[in-house]
């Protein structure tokens, strides 16, 4: 149970998570157009590439738009945005596992998915405490 003396610290932690899960998807999404951080379509397995009606680069630009929207949602409607980011990261994790490659990234994305879920739950707690 949260006590009144713990609330400022919980608020700080919540804000850190909110900005991380708001800004990182926006930056990663924008980079899907620039490929400065990495060559994003290299993370697509051959099975997925073969199913696409367009290039891997075009697919990653679509992914980039989705990630930018998800990041904006985290910043503006944190609970729903955090759930969306969490789900999105689980989908990426499963995609990487199915492709049989990049297991290190899959593990990292799964940890981030869990953390985004925690952000959603902390948002509910913060709202409940703020209304008391």
Secondary structure, 3 states (H helix, E strand, C coil): CCCCCCHHHHHHHHHHHHHHHHHHHHHHHHHHHHCCCCCHHHHCCHHHHHHCCCCHHHHHHHHHHHHHHHHHHHHHCHHHHHHHHHHHHHHHHHHHHHHCCCHHHHHHHHHHHHHHHHHHHHHHHHHHHHCC
